[in-house]
Amino acid sequence: MVAKSDPVNVEYETRAKNLLKGELKRRGVTYAQLAEKLASIGVTENERNLNNKISRGGFTAAFLLQCLEAIGVSALRLD
C-alpha cells in the first residue's frame, strides 16, 4: 500500500485536483454552483466543504466522477 505522503501519491492527487479545477474554470462553475449541481444528482456537499476537499486534492475517484458528471464533462484529456 502506498503511503499518503508518498511523492507518487502526492503527484497524482495534485493532478486530480488540477484536472477538476480546470474543468470547473473552463465551464465557469463556482463551488456554490457545483454544490447545487451535485445536489441535483443526490450528492450533498456545501461550498466550504467543496473548497476544502478540492484544495486538498485527496478526494476519491467516485467524488471526481460525481463532480465531472454534475458539470457535464463527457470526455477528458489527461495529457
Secondary structure, 3 states (H helix, E strand, C coil): CCCCCCHHHHHHHHHHHHHHHHHHHHHCCCHHHHHHHHHHCCCCCCHHHHHHHHHHCCCCHHHHHHHHHHCCCCCCCCC
